Amino acid sequence: MCSTFATVLSRSSKFIILALGAATLSACGGGGYGGGSYNGGNNSSYSSSSSSSSSSSSMTSSSTSSSSVSSTTLSVTIERAQIVTTSASSSASSVSASGSVTFSTNGAISGSVTLSGIVATAITINDAFAGNNGPVVVTLTQNSGNANTWDLTGTLDANQRTDIAAGKLYVLIATSTAPQGELRGQILPTGITVVRASFDGAQEVPAVTSSVTGTVAVTVNSITKKAAVNAVISINNATGAELLTGSSSTNGASLATLVADNAVAGHWWNENITLTDADIINYNSSKWYVNVYTAAHASGEVRTQIAQTPPTLAQLQTSVFTPKCSGCHTGTGSTLPGVQNLTSATNTYTALVNVASIQQGSLLKIKPFDPDNSYLIRKVEGASTITGARMPFGGQLSQSEIDQLRAWVTAGAPNS
């Protein structure tokens, strides 16, 4: 691989899987879960109910500054699938909403939410991590000139400013048919991602037959190296739950213990997990999972892999292969580097996937589902077992770019 080595793929451009929940409206205007924040102890003011399936969302951010005050603007995707509770919802299939939120270091918060196919009775900004519900922070006002637009203006206190920077605030839209919340969107600054996944017994190693169901939401802040996990399961007699490190086919090592909620049966959580660089690399490589234990299955009743949404080959071609590899790997000549053609997604797939390495024939350049034994991954990581220099020549890929390559290979290196 040859490189002009401009940083193309950053953590903020990675696919962000939003695993989010809805709020049960309380007397203060929402967040019937009490708004508590787990801090490593055994107490909790959390309340919960079952969760919906996972969803994906994109978010962009920008920062501006004036004097000593800086601000960040985030576009938020708001979806029904992000609701935690299974409350009633509108029958309209075309219900949607989008929002934009700007928050400043002095506490000012502003923005708007635009609705389509839905009549809201209230829109609020609430305070809780993904998979949890919390109290209302700011209430939006319906625009007098456009009933489909709701305007956001308010001020965050010191704790709320900390929480929004940590990805702990969210937009909640309530309707007459879903007063607990019909649509939700977590507000996630750059460097914070959320993955949501569903439990079942088939993912256990070895697999077990289980009627237990549930979901988990995992929030990771790669800047502060913190994680929050909120799991909701369909039984109240689990004996334990934990976050572990390991691929989907293995039983791995414990990363953090989840604590049972004293207030709500079926909820297990830990919102104060400290991570290492290695932990974050494993997370980005889909090597985290959550396990729930019972007396009947002491080794694991249900399990779910915290899997990243991998980039497509077309996206990797744009962000990595074309700008950093195709200058040397042109598909011309009979020897490396020219003989290897990485100039288009079609050529890259043909040149790499299930093709033996020219320098180490015992390894495939890309072995689908197995990044550790793919020669290309070893080459860009500079493994001691490779032949020749680390690639790209003249520069190295960022860890984020390597994580994206790993995620694509882990997903089977699809030709997409």
Secondary structure, 3 states (H helix, E strand, C coil): CECCCCCCCCHHHCCECCCCCCCCCCCCCCCCCCCCCCCCCCCCCCCCCCCCCCCCECCCEEEEEECCEEEEEEEEEEEHHHCCCCCCCCCCCCCEEEEEEEEECCCEEEEEEEEECCCCCEEEEEECCCCCCCCEEEECEECCCCCCEEEEEEECCHHHHHHHHCCCEEEEEECCCCCCCCEEEECCCCCEEEEEEECEHHHCCCCCCCCCCEEEEEEEECCCCEEEEEEEECCCCCCEEEEEECCCCCCCEEEEEEEECCCCCCEEEEEEEECCHHHHHHHHCCCEEEEEECCCCCCCCEEEECCCCCCCHHHHHHHHHHHHCCCCCECCCCCCCCCCECCCHHHHHHHHECCECCCCCCCECECCCCHHHEHHHHHHHCCCCCCCCCCCECCCCCHHHHHHHHHHHHCCCCCC
